[in-house]
Amino acid sequence: MKTKVNIEAGICGFETTVFASCDDGQNTEIRIKTQCPNIKKASEKIKRVDALKEIFSKPAETTIYKILSEYLPHVSCPVYSGIFKAIEVSSGLALAKDCSIKIDTFDENGL
């Protein structure tokens, strides 16, 4: 299945689009288009992954995490999750459904 995931990273303002394609439920081709110079460098090493290993391994043991962590200065960057979602949907391990993270601040009375 061919899957496209659009990621708006937040305060940095960078947008990233992940294109993932998987015909056999396992071997996933990945292409990344981004404005972020760090993700751009990492994307040169991310071309093809085993979806089953990526989705069912511990995060630090995945190819995606290992490559991105070499280049991204922020572990909270939502591109990590966006790439995993693209792999998951394109390989048929999940249905296509939007997800989001909404951030707000509150004072001590909000607890």
C-alpha positions in Angstrom: 0.0 0.0 0.0 1.2 3.5 -0.7 1.0 5.9 2.3 1.8 9.6 2.7 2.2 11.2 6.1 2.5 14.9 6.6 4.2 16.1 9.8 4.3 19.7 11.1 7.1 19.5 13.7 6.1 22.4 15.8 7.9 25.6 16.8 10.8 24.9 14.4 8.3 25.4 11.6 9.7 22.5 9.5 7.3 20.3 7.6 8.2 16.8 6.6 6.3 14.4 4.3 7.0 10.7 4.4 6.1 8.5 1.5 6.0 4.8 2.3 5.2 1.9 -0.1 4.9 -1.7 0.8 3.6 -4.5 -1.5 4.3 -7.6 0.6 3.4 -6.5 4.1 7.0 -6.4 5.2 9.6 -4.7 2.9 8.9 -1.0 3.0 10.4 1.6 0.6 10.6 5.1 2.2 11.1 8.5 0.7 11.2 11.7 2.8 10.7 15.2 1.7 11.6 17.8 4.3 12.6 21.4 5.1 14.6 20.2 8.1 18.4 20.0 7.4 18.8 17.3 10.1 16.1 15.1 8.7 17.3 15.7 5.2 20.7 14.2 6.1 19.1 11.3 7.9 16.8 10.6 5.0 19.7 9.8 2.8 20.2 6.6 4.9 16.5 5.7 5.2 15.5 4.0 2.0 14.1 0.6 2.8 13.2 -1.2 6.1 11.6 -4.4 7.3 8.2 -3.2 8.7 7.8 -6.1 11.1 11.2 -5.5 12.7 10.6 -1.7 12.9 7.1 -1.9 14.4 7.6 -4.9 16.7 11.1 -4.1 18.1 12.0 -1.9 21.1 12.3 1.7 19.8 16.1 2.0 20.3 16.6 -1.3 18.4 14.9 0.0 15.2 16.7 1.2 12.1 14.6 4.4 12.0 15.5 5.3 15.6 19.1 4.5 15.2 19.5 6.7 12.1 17.3 9.6 13.2 19.1 9.8 16.6 22.4 10.4 14.9 21.0 13.6 13.3 18.1 14.9 15.3 19.0 17.0 18.4 15.5 16.5 19.9 14.1 13.1 20.9 10.7 14.7 21.1 10.6 15.5 17.4 7.3 14.1 16.0 9.1 12.9 12.8 10.1 9.8 14.7 6.4 8.8 15.2 5.4 10.0 11.7 7.8 7.7 10.0 6.8 4.7 12.1 3.1 5.5 11.3 3.9 5.6 7.6 5.6 2.2 7.8 2.8 0.7 9.9 0.0 1.8 7.5 1.9 1.1 4.3 2.6 -2.5 5.4 -1.0 -3.1 6.5 -0.2 -3.3 10.2 -2.6 -0.4 11.0 -5.4 1.4 9.3 -4.9 4.9 8.0 -6.2 7.3 10.7 -5.0 10.8 11.6 -3.4 11.3 15.0 -2.4 14.5 16.7 -0.5 16.0 19.6 -2.0 19.2 21.0 0.1 21.4 23.3 -1.1 24.0 25.8 0.2 25.5 29.0 -1.5 25.9 32.3 -0.9 27.4 35.8 -0.7 25.6 39.1 -4.5 25.7 39.4 -4.8 23.5 36.3 -3.5 20.5 38.2 
